[in-house]
Amino acid sequence: MKPLRLLPFLFFVAACTPIPDNISRVSPQGGTEIQILNGRNCLNNRCVHINMQSRIAAVNGRNSVRIPSDIDLSSGYVSVAEFNAIFAAGMRAVPRGAGTR
């Protein structure tokens, strides 16, 4: 019975674990760039699912949106401002299931 007493504590610890950020590097201009991969990409506990081939991004619980055309994904890295623009576009998407009953 003692292991069952620890179960709520373990759930609490797992829920408080921060989400790891994507790999970053310093650009030649001195700014920070975040590596973008197909799938989940996170920065400061904000995550976006990105499909680089079709240029689609989605935030959990929201529909997919097109990545803004002025953001270049060809190098596999984007600036912090570009990542924030992708996240903002994803947050402006309609929530999944909205308006359906």
N, C-alpha and C positions, 0 to 999 in steps of 0.2 A: 503494500500500500504506500510506502514511502516514495517510490518513484513517481506515483501519480500525483503526489503533492507538489512535485517540482515541475509538472507539466505547465501550469499557468505561467510560472516564472520563465520557462524556456520560450513560450509564445511571446511574452512581453519583450524579452531580449532580442528575439528574431525580428519583431516588428520595429524595434528601434535601431536596427543596423542600417547605416547609411548606404545608399546605392552608389556603387563605384562609378566614377567619372570615366569618360573615354580618354584614351591616350592623347596627350597634347604635346605641342612643340612650339618653339619660338620661331616666328617667321623672319625672313631677312630684314623686314622693316622694323622688327623688334616687338611685334604684337604676338599674342597667343593664338595658336591655331589648334582646332580640335579635329582628331581623326574621325571620319565618318565611315561607317560600315553598313552593309545591308543588315537590317534588323534593328534592335534596340540601341539607341544612342542616348547617353545621359550626360548632363552637365549641371552641377549644383542641385541634385535631386529633381531635375526636370528631364523627363524622358520622352523621346520621340521615336517611333518606328519609321525607318526610312527605307525605301526601295530606290536605289540609285539608278537602275536601268530605266524605270518608268517615271522617275522624278516625282514620287508620291511620298507624302509624310502623313503620319497619323499619331495623335495623342490618344492614350487609353480612354475609352468611353466616347470617342468622337469619330465621325466619319473621316475618310481620307481626303486630303487636299493636294493640289499640285504645289510643288516647291517653287517659290518665286523664280522667275526666269533670269533675274539678275544675279543669282547665286550660282557660282561655278563649282561643280562637284567633281570635275575631271581629275584634280590632283589628289582627291581623297581626304582633303583637309579643308575646313572652313574656319573663318574667324569667329570670335565669340559673338560679335554683332550679327553675323550671318546665321549662326546657330539660334540665337534669340529670335531672329526674323522667322526661321523655320518653325520654331516652337510657337510663336505668336500666330502664325498662319494656321497651325494645327489647332490651337485653342479657339480660333474664330469659326472653326467648322461646326456644323450642326451636331448636337449630341446624338449618339446612336439611339434609335427608337423614339426620338422626339416626334410628336405629332401622329404617332401610330397607336391605335387602340383597338 
